[in-house]
């Protein structure tokens, strides 16, 4: 499962749908025959809203930066298989939560995250570094006795 699928799987299961960015100014122009001729146009290189709200396809998305970070991590073979970290977006700051095997592994993740357009800060205070415990294939019941 990819970073993008894992981190945002709950959103896909809900009815949440990002909306297109529409200003009240543009809504008031419904009676004008061709309002786009005289509206100020954003530059080609700049989105109409801050980079932290730009989604995967250029649409408005309140968690666009976190999704683009997840996509960047998916595309990097050195970090794409890490399944013990979560991504949280606070404006233009990304917070990582979870556990990694080594400081070097965490540094690789941070380097990828910092390369994403719009990321101003990466918080790793909630990441622990150390040996990961293997996941048992079958659950063990505490206090159960074999018969």
Secondary structure, DSSP 4 states (H G I P E B T S, - for coil): --HHHHHTHHHHHSS--PPPP--HHHHTTTTSTTGGGTSPPPPTTS-SS-GGGB-TTSSB-TTHHHHHHHHHHHT-TTTTT--SEEEEEETTEEEEEEEES-HHHHHHHHHHHHTSTT--EEEEEEEEESPPPPPPSS---TT----
